[in-house]
């Protein structure tokens, strides 16, 4: 489950303050599918970066499975991203020297998935 409580993300640019997110409060139960839509500049990417633990809110609290994300150390955050969060970037970041199958297998290597299972899962996904 994902729970956001009064999430703000503010950027200071010179003397200007930009509020990319203002007081976002939401609960997303485990297994629920959610679409985040809105016009350009409405904070979608900022919100997704916070949900994916790639950025931190300026204020408010983010809970993932009842764990306060702000309290996680860097290793715990890395494990959360590796094992619990799937993130597909708009501008994908493939390793150029690897073929498509090897690129799909790469996160599974980091997760310790056996070679045979990685290959089967990658081929099925492709």
C-alpha positions as MATLAB code, in Angstrom:
seq = 'XXXXXXXXXXXXXXXXXXXXXXXXXXXXXXXXXXXXXXXXXXXXXXXXXXXXXXXXXXXXXXXXXXXXXXXXXXXXXXXXXXXXXXXXXXXXXXXXXXXXXXXXXXXXXXXXXXXXXXXXXXXXXX';
ca = [
       0.000    0.000    0.000;
       1.106    3.542   -0.745;
       0.016    6.357    1.547;
       0.844   10.004    0.969;
       0.100   12.552    3.681;
       0.267   16.257    2.826;
       3.089   15.862    0.282;
       4.658   19.049   -1.026;
       7.574   19.421   -3.435;
       8.967   22.884   -3.765;
      11.806   24.082   -5.953;
      13.592   27.384   -5.347;
      14.897   29.003   -8.507;
      16.705   32.219   -7.680;
      14.160   34.388   -5.927;
      11.199   32.371   -7.234;
       9.571   29.444   -5.470;
       7.801   26.832   -7.586;
       5.356   24.488   -5.885;
       5.370   21.371   -8.093;
       3.147   19.511   -5.593;
       0.871   21.063   -2.993;
      -0.706   19.102   -0.141;
      -1.116   15.783   -1.975;
      -2.883   13.222    0.224;
      -3.773    9.831   -1.228;
      -3.937    6.156   -0.338;
      -3.425    3.483   -2.982;
      -4.217   -0.039   -1.769;
      -1.959   -2.931   -2.776;
      -2.904   -4.319   -6.178;
      -4.840   -1.240   -7.277;
      -4.028    0.306  -10.649;
      -3.897    4.100  -10.824;
      -3.440    6.466  -13.759;
      -1.814    9.815  -13.101;
      -2.909   12.274  -15.758;
      -2.754   16.016  -16.230;
      -1.351   18.753  -18.410;
       2.334   19.424  -18.842;
       3.783   21.025  -15.728;
       1.089   19.736  -13.369;
       3.484   17.676  -11.218;
       3.009   14.156  -12.622;
       6.726   13.426  -13.050;
       7.538   15.016   -9.711;
       4.970   12.805   -7.989;
       6.247    9.686   -9.762;
       9.833   10.509   -8.803;
       8.756   10.709   -5.158;
       6.729    7.483   -5.408;
       9.721    5.751   -7.032;
      12.043    6.975   -4.254;
      14.117    8.938   -6.754;
      13.273   12.237   -5.028;
      12.058   13.313   -1.597;
       9.150   15.573   -0.733;
       9.889   19.010    0.684;
       7.374   18.240    3.397;
       4.768   15.629    4.226;
       5.098   11.887    4.679;
       5.240    8.971    2.257;
       4.540    5.463    3.534;
       5.172    2.299    1.525;
       3.611   -0.777    3.142;
       3.325    1.194    6.407;
       7.055    2.026    6.382;
       7.943    5.719    6.497;
      10.114    6.134    3.401;
      11.960    9.111    4.919;
      13.253    6.825    7.710;
      14.848    4.321    5.311;
      18.613    4.392    4.925;
      20.189    4.354    1.423;
      20.548    0.546    1.391;
      16.899    0.074    2.403;
      15.812    2.536   -0.299;
      17.864    0.639   -2.874;
      16.230   -2.645   -1.802;
      12.771   -1.052   -1.992;
      13.441    0.187   -5.526;
      14.950   -3.149   -6.535;
      12.291   -5.448   -5.118;
       9.058   -3.467   -4.776;
       8.912   -0.610   -7.275;
       8.774   -0.913  -11.049;
       9.661    2.269  -12.874;
       9.610    2.707  -16.652;
      11.154    5.990  -17.681;
       9.673    8.038  -20.506;
      13.172    8.297  -21.928;
      14.295    4.729  -21.433;
      17.855    4.088  -20.394;
      19.090    0.955  -22.131;
      22.659   -0.284  -21.994;
      23.697    0.217  -25.645;
      26.088   -2.743  -25.832;
      23.420   -5.213  -24.605;
      20.647   -6.670  -26.739;
      16.983   -6.321  -25.726;
      16.922   -9.597  -23.790;
      20.022   -8.710  -21.770;
      18.604   -5.251  -20.980;
      15.404   -6.840  -19.654;
      17.454   -9.352  -17.640;
      19.666   -6.694  -16.019;
      17.447   -5.796  -13.016;
      16.869   -9.492  -12.367;
      20.627  -10.039  -12.191;
      20.800   -7.354   -9.492;
      17.892   -9.058   -7.695;
      19.710  -12.419   -7.712;
      17.303  -14.249  -10.046;
      18.827  -17.434  -11.508;
      19.988  -17.230  -15.141;
      17.495  -19.733  -16.524;
      14.535  -17.985  -14.882;
      15.823  -14.559  -16.004;
      16.045  -15.693  -19.593;
      12.574  -17.270  -19.539;
      11.003  -14.193  -17.949;
      12.798  -11.792  -20.300;
      11.753  -13.726  -23.399;
       8.166  -13.928  -22.167;
       8.094  -10.189  -21.465;
       9.500   -9.350  -24.890;
];
